[in-house]
């Protein structure tokens, strides 16, 4: 996919905030001393009076954003996923989730692809943490077009939202013209009948590539982009299970608590189906180049193909 345009979804986040900021005076942005990395600096340059740096005090940032939302403003609070979901969990739960306030959390640098920052910053637990908060919407976009549409949808939605954005540039496969995004709805990118591969984030591009390789091997794979982890598109999951008979989930997250477990929970109750989960296998990451780490942890098209071939007996 070398000839495909690649953009990091954290850049998409900054660009979307700037665009929305020009349309909505009530949109404000908080950051925790990381505006250059989270790309909220893009918004800051355009609207300096509506961007607030809270310093390295993520819990305070969340509390301030919660207060701002009670005054009719729509705050986006941003930091690395490890800090936004991890360090500030109590404030997210008690100050935003419990009163169900209209705060959006833009968390960048999630997953193994944070690379050289190492295990301490490679947050592979954020989906699990945020899914556990009642009423919290949890999403992870696959490319630039989806990410920008997702930020707009988050602004329009009334209630708490958590969105994970990536550090690494990923292929842009959506066409801008005619594209729409809806919270809680998955997307079939390729039809298939032998196995359904359900992915989100940067794993969607890998799943698309795996689908092509599997077709060459005589395996018909349905590729589904499940950008919203909560609320999950249960109808689409059940349809895939009934029509394909086998499910593979792919996520840049611990296999515990994320997309894989969300899918398994639905299937266990409503349509028992064999499932294979591809993700980080309940372990911490370590320092290294992002691309090398993704391959080492099996977050690649090649590994998806291996799992699918074994699963389908080919």
C-alpha positions in Angstrom: 0.0 0.0 0.0 3.0 2.2 -0.5 1.4 4.3 -3.2 -1.7 5.0 -1.0 -1.9 8.4 0.7 -1.2 8.0 4.4 -2.2 10.4 7.3 -2.0 10.0 11.0 -5.4 10.2 12.6 -4.1 12.6 15.2 -3.5 15.0 12.4 -7.1 14.4 11.3 -8.2 15.3 14.8 -6.4 18.6 14.8 -7.7 19.5 11.3 -11.3 18.5 12.3 -11.2 20.6 15.4 -10.1 23.7 13.4 -12.8 23.1 10.8 -15.5 22.7 13.5 -14.2 25.6 15.5 -14.9 27.9 12.6 -18.5 26.7 12.5 -19.3 26.5 16.2 -18.3 29.2 18.7 -19.2 26.9 21.7 -16.4 24.4 20.8 -13.4 24.8 23.1 -10.3 22.6 23.5 -8.2 21.6 26.6 -4.8 20.0 26.4 -2.3 18.8 29.0 1.0 20.3 27.7 1.0 18.1 24.6 -0.7 20.3 22.0 2.1 19.7 19.4 1.8 16.0 19.7 -2.0 15.7 20.0 -2.3 18.2 17.2 -4.7 20.4 19.1 -2.1 23.1 18.3 -3.8 23.3 14.9 -6.9 24.6 16.6 -4.9 26.7 19.0 -3.3 28.7 16.2 -6.7 29.4 14.7 -8.6 30.1 17.9 -6.1 30.9 20.7 -8.8 32.3 22.9 -10.6 29.0 22.9 -7.7 26.7 23.6 -6.5 26.1 27.2 -3.3 24.4 28.2 -3.9 22.8 31.6 -0.3 21.7 32.0 0.8 18.2 33.1 -2.3 17.8 35.2 -4.7 15.5 33.3 -7.1 14.9 36.2 -7.5 18.7 36.6 -8.0 19.1 32.8 -10.9 16.6 32.9 -12.5 18.3 35.8 -12.2 21.7 34.2 -13.7 20.3 30.9 -16.6 18.9 33.0 -17.3 22.3 34.5 -17.1 24.0 31.1 -19.7 21.6 29.7 -22.2 22.7 32.4 -22.1 26.2 31.0 -23.3 25.2 27.5 -19.8 24.8 26.0 -18.7 21.7 24.1 -15.2 20.8 25.4 -12.7 18.5 23.8 -10.1 17.4 26.3 -6.9 15.9 24.9 -3.8 14.0 25.9 -2.1 10.7 25.2 -4.3 7.7 25.7 -2.2 6.5 28.7 -2.9 9.8 30.5 -6.5 10.6 29.3 -7.9 7.1 29.9 -5.3 5.9 32.5 -4.0 8.6 34.7 -7.3 10.6 34.7 -9.7 7.6 35.0 -11.2 8.6 38.3 -12.0 12.1 37.0 -13.4 10.7 33.8 -15.6 8.3 35.7 -16.8 10.6 38.5 -16.7 14.1 36.8 -17.9 13.2 33.3 -19.4 9.7 33.2 -21.4 9.7 36.5 -23.2 13.0 35.7 -23.2 12.1 32.0 -21.8 15.4 30.9 -21.2 16.5 27.3 -17.4 16.2 27.2 -15.4 14.7 24.4 -12.0 13.1 25.1 -9.6 13.1 22.2 -6.9 10.6 23.2 -3.9 10.2 20.9 -0.9 7.9 20.9 -2.8 4.8 21.8 -1.5 1.2 21.3 1.8 -0.4 20.4 2.4 2.0 17.4 3.6 4.6 19.9 6.8 2.8 19.3 10.0 4.2 20.9 8.1 5.8 23.8 8.0 2.3 25.3 5.7 0.2 27.5 4.8 3.0 29.9 3.2 5.0 27.0 1.8 2.2 24.9 -1.7 2.2 26.2 -3.4 -1.0 25.2 -6.0 -0.9 28.0 -8.0 2.3 27.1 -10.9 0.6 25.3 -11.4 -1.6 28.3 -11.3 1.3 30.8 -13.6 3.5 28.8 -16.1 0.7 27.9 -16.5 0.1 31.6 -18.0 3.6 32.2 -21.8 3.6 31.8 -23.0 5.8 29.0 -19.5 6.4 27.5 -19.2 6.2 23.7 -15.9 4.6 22.7 -14.5 4.9 19.1 -11.4 4.3 17.1 -11.2 5.6 13.5 -9.4 3.7 10.7 -8.3 6.6 8.4 -8.3 10.3 7.9 -11.8 10.6 6.3 -13.4 8.5 9.0 -11.5 10.3 11.8 -12.7 13.8 10.7 -16.3 12.6 10.3 -16.1 11.0 13.7 -15.0 14.2 15.4 -17.9 16.0 13.8 -20.3 13.2 15.0 -18.9 13.4 18.5 -19.5 17.2 18.6 -23.1 16.7 17.5 -23.7 13.9 20.0 -24.9 15.0 23.4 -23.0 13.0 26.0 -19.5 11.7 26.9 -17.4 10.4 24.1 -13.9 8.8 24.0 -12.0 8.7 20.7 -8.6 7.1 20.3 -6.3 8.6 17.6 -3.1 7.2 16.3 0.5 8.5 16.1 1.4 6.5 13.0 0.4 7.5 9.5 -2.2 5.0 8.1 -3.6 4.5 4.5 -6.6 6.6 3.5 -9.1 4.2 1.9 -12.4 6.0 2.3 -13.5 8.4 -0.5 -14.4 11.8 0.9 -17.3 12.4 -1.5 -20.5 10.7 -0.3 -19.0 9.3 2.9 -21.1 9.5 6.1 -20.3 8.3 9.6 -22.8 7.2 12.2 -22.0 6.4 15.9 -22.8 2.8 16.6 -22.8 1.6 13.0 -20.1 -0.7 11.5 -19.2 -0.8 7.9 -18.8 -3.7 5.5 -15.8 -2.9 3.3 -15.7 -6.3 1.5 -18.2 -9.1 1.3 -17.3 -12.7 2.0 -18.8 -15.9 3.2 -16.0 -18.1 4.7 -14.9 -15.9 7.6 -15.7 -12.3 8.9 -12.8 -10.2 9.9 -13.9 -7.4 12.3 -11.3 -4.7 12.9 -10.8 -1.1 14.0 -8.1 1.6 14.0 -5.0 0.9 12.1 -5.9 -2.8 11.9 -8.6 -2.1 9.3 -6.0 -1.4 6.6 -4.2 -4.6 7.6 -7.5 -6.5 7.4 -8.2 -5.1 3.9 -4.8 -6.3 2.7 -5.3 -9.7 4.4 -8.6 -10.0 2.5 -6.8 -9.7 -0.8 -4.2 -12.3 0.2 -6.9 -14.7 1.4 -8.9 -14.3 -1.8 -5.8 -15.5 -3.7 -5.7 -18.5 -1.3 -9.4 -19.3 -2.1 -10.8 -18.0 1.2 -13.7 -15.5 1.0 -13.3 -13.0 3.8 -15.8 -10.4 4.8 -14.0 -7.3 6.0 -15.9 -5.1 8.6 -14.7 -1.8 10.0 -16.1 -1.6 13.5 -15.0 2.0 14.4 -17.5 2.2 17.3 -16.6 -0.2 20.1 -19.4 1.0 22.3 -22.2 1.0 21.5 -21.4 -2.0 19.3 -23.3 -2.7 16.1 -24.7 -5.9 17.3 -26.9 -6.4 14.3 -23.9 -6.3 11.9 -21.9 -8.7 14.2 -24.8 -11.2 14.3 -25.4 -11.0 10.6 -21.7 -11.8 9.9 -21.8 -14.7 12.4 -24.8 -16.3 10.8 -23.7 -15.9 7.3 -19.9 -16.6 7.7 -19.9 -19.0 10.7 -16.5 -17.8 11.9 -15.3 -14.4 13.2 -11.8 -12.9 13.6 -11.4 -9.7 15.6 -8.4 -7.4 15.1 -7.4 -4.5 17.3 -4.4 -2.6 18.5 -5.4 -3.3 22.1 -5.2 -6.0 24.7 -7.4 -8.9 23.7 -9.0 -8.5 27.1 -11.6 -5.8 27.4 -11.7 -4.4 23.9 -13.4 -5.0 20.6 -12.8 -8.8 20.7 -14.5 -9.2 24.1 -17.3 -6.9 23.0 -17.9 -9.1 20.0 -17.6 -12.3 22.0 -20.1 -11.0 24.6 -22.8 -10.5 22.0 -22.2 -13.8 20.3 -22.1 -15.8 23.5 -25.5 -14.5 24.4 -27.3 -14.4 21.0 -25.4 -16.6 18.5 -22.6 -18.8 19.7 -19.9 -18.7 17.0 -16.2 -19.7 16.9 -14.0 -16.6 17.3 -10.3 -15.9 17.1 -9.0 -12.6 18.7 -6.0 -10.9 17.2 -4.5 -8.2 19.5 -2.0 -7.7 22.2 -2.0 -11.0 24.1 -2.3 -9.7 27.7 1.3 -8.3 27.9 3.1 -5.0 27.9 4.9 -3.6 24.9 8.4 -2.3 24.8 10.5 0.3 23.1 11.2 -0.1 19.3 10.2 1.2 15.9 6.4 1.1 15.5 6.3 -1.0 12.3 8.6 -3.6 13.8 6.6 -3.8 17.0 3.3 -4.2 15.2 4.8 -7.2 13.3 6.3 -8.6 16.4 3.0 -8.5 18.2 1.1 -10.1 15.3 -0.7 -6.9 14.3 -0.2 -7.3 10.6 -2.0 -8.6 7.4 0.4 -11.5 7.3 -0.6 -12.7 10.8 -4.3 -12.2 10.0 -3.8 -14.4 6.9 -2.1 -17.1 9.0 -4.9 -17.1 11.6 -7.6 -17.2 8.9 -6.0 -20.1 7.0 -5.7 -22.1 10.2 -9.3 -21.2 11.2 -10.7 -22.2 7.9 -8.6 -25.4 7.6 -6.7 -24.2 4.5 
